[in-house]
């Protein structure tokens, strides 16, 4: 649900999963065949996992991190892992790169540059996200929603960003 001022988008678990299914349909309807899904951790892990199951393709993971301050609302220095975790040796062939959103576009642009310069076995690379913000410098190959007002997206699991083991103990009265 987008707030009236367009500054916040609140997404339920049902909406989140429906959007991933719509993303799967867009990819499928394009007719493009790929060998592996490479998700960017953490935001791309949930969509990557679901797409991996739907398309029955192996899931590789590359860690990136840029949102660190103020419960993940302030973008900091971008860190990109040097290695990719994949069940089939080295990542190769046609790769679908998955993240949750194209926000500024900085992360996706940097990751694609690294993949193109450091992973020669990748023969083709396409990108898929749930949301693309209007301010993004990156245009993904597949996206479900374009958000021209650039709202902050409140994903259904973000409550865990401020959860601690002590808070869980309190919640479950342990």
Helices and strands as residue ranges (DSSP letters): E 8-10, H 13-30, E 36-41, H 43-55, E 58-69, E 74-80, E 93-98, E 101-102, H 106-118, E 122-133, E 142-147, E 152-154, G 158-162, H 165-171
